[in-house]
Amino acid sequence: MASVVGKRINGRTYYYLVESERVDGRPKIVSQRYLGAAEELAAALDGAAGLPESTRHLAFGDVAAVWSTLARLAVGRAIEEIVGPRRVKVATYLTLAVVHRATAPDTGLAEWWKNAAAARFVRPRLAADAVTDAEFWRVTARLTRRQLERIEDAVAARIALPDPTTLAVDVPNFATYAESDTADATLAGLSAIVTRDGAIPLVSRVYQRGGPGVEPFGVAVERLSARHPGTVTVVFDTGQHAQLDLDSGLHFVGALPLGDFPDLLTRPGASRRPVDHDRYPGLTALDTRTTVFGTTRRVVLTHSARLHAAQARGFAQALSSATRQLDGLALALAAGTNRRPRDQLRTDIARITRVRWVDRVLSAQLTGTQPGELRLEYRIDETARARLDEEFFGKQLLVTDHDDWPAAEVIAAYRARYHLDSTFRMLNGSFVPAPAPRRDWSEQRIAVHSLVSSLTTAVTHLMRREADCAGLDLSVRELLDQLSRIGETVLRYPSTGGRPRTRRILTARDETQQRLFELFGLGDYAP
């Protein structure tokens, strides 16, 4: 039974809508809803409060989905077990940093917190002015490298692996750490063991590129394998094979220089077969065996129509740029306005033409000996240009010891590094600015940042894999973009002398967004 009940509080009467039921034979209030003071009720009846005086939009969908995934993996609890119960803030700030980096990496922590719905459901509660970059670095300042590794190991243990086979990959362009008060920057790479399905990072190790004592990739793989034992396949890029012993017994998938295998490049297109129309539309491959470093091995020569078109466009632009520069130099020599010595001109010409593939088709000749009589001519070898288009564009040559894997799985394993690289670029941008309050990047802070980036990548790649299993084929960027379109709107109504009246509602969702809403259980976090 519903009724309106007035309660006298501090000399004023406030009204509530109450629901009463009999419990054990006695009447009892089972629910109540605040309605307001008498003037608020009158204003509502008169329509004065029918329209909000202001609205505010908060990020909800992507924030709640990442937080939901972290909660499901019990990441906060895992961190608390490692750092100790007296340092609960560390767990809170690290998990918040993961959500922040996944959803707004280009925005400061404080600004993001102010414009996200996270404060409504993140527990333990944090004061609005406590969530800042400076506070994050203060709270995490005493974390040791061993603790950071244990945190990553604990999270990896919570990720279910449908396939125990993992991949060891190297991302040399992981991040560029820029000092805010100097032009110097630290270039960092990352070696990691990732899942074969979804390229989800499990354990990782950051290193300084070009620094003293940099570990070869093979040594890094051994160290990482000790933290996450199991069957590992090493994935390497062109040129990295020099750091690896392919006869050591390790499984491998890697890329080889196309120019070292001219007999494969001249094989006709009819010798290639479609790989997988659904997973890799427009991709064909020749699956064969050839001699690689003195041993007969399995190789997969792929051709992508999309890559072919992109490389052809890039080459045309590079060739056009080179010929424009040569035309300008030739005109200046003919007009007598460029009187540099012959050696300087030859160096300049070499710089112009020394561009990938351009030097294969473009040749320049400088005649004359003295300034004023020097002349420049160039020619484009159309036969070489056609050969380049036929033999190189769109192709990639992979080598593997996995004779039992379908070609599609070999290709997927090799592309894992590019999925990681793409996500890291999205999270870190061109440069990672120096943290506050100190304006430098210490080794410890780089380690903390790399952990946050690795955990963020693991969570978002896991989310992408779950969406894919649910029939939603989305990249990490597309997934987060769809989720970010599920916003939370806060409506603030005029005060009539009592408490401020607010109402929170979610924005409308299309079919894809609704499926993601249900997949990640966002109803549990909705207002």
Secondary structure, DSSP 4 states (H G I P E B T S, - for coil): -EEEEEEEETTEEEEEEEEEEEETTEEEEEEEEEEEEHHHHHHHHHTTTSS-SEEEEEE-HHHHHHHHHHHHTTHHHHHHHHH-GGGHHHHHHHHHHHHHHHH-TTS-HHHHHHTBTHHHH-SS---GGG--HHHHHHHTTT--HHHHHHHHHHHHHTS--SS--EEEEEEEEEEEEE-TTSS-EEEEEEEEEEETTT--EEEEEEEETT-TTPPPHHHHHHHHHHHS-S-EEEEE-TTGGGGS-TTSS-EEEEEE-GGG-HHHHTS-GGG-EEEETTTEEEEEEEEEEEEETTEEEEEEEEEEHHHHHHHHHHHHHHHHHHHHHHHHHHHHHHHT-----HHHHHHHHHHHH-STTHHHHEEEEEE-SSTTT-EEEEEE-HHHHHHHHHHTTTEEEEEES-TTS-HHHHHHHHHHHHHHHHHHHHHH-S-EEPPSSSSS--HHHHHHHHHHHHHHHHHHHHHHHHHHHTT----HHHHHHHHHTSEEEEEEEPPSSSSPEEEEEEPP--HHHHHHHHHTTGGGT--
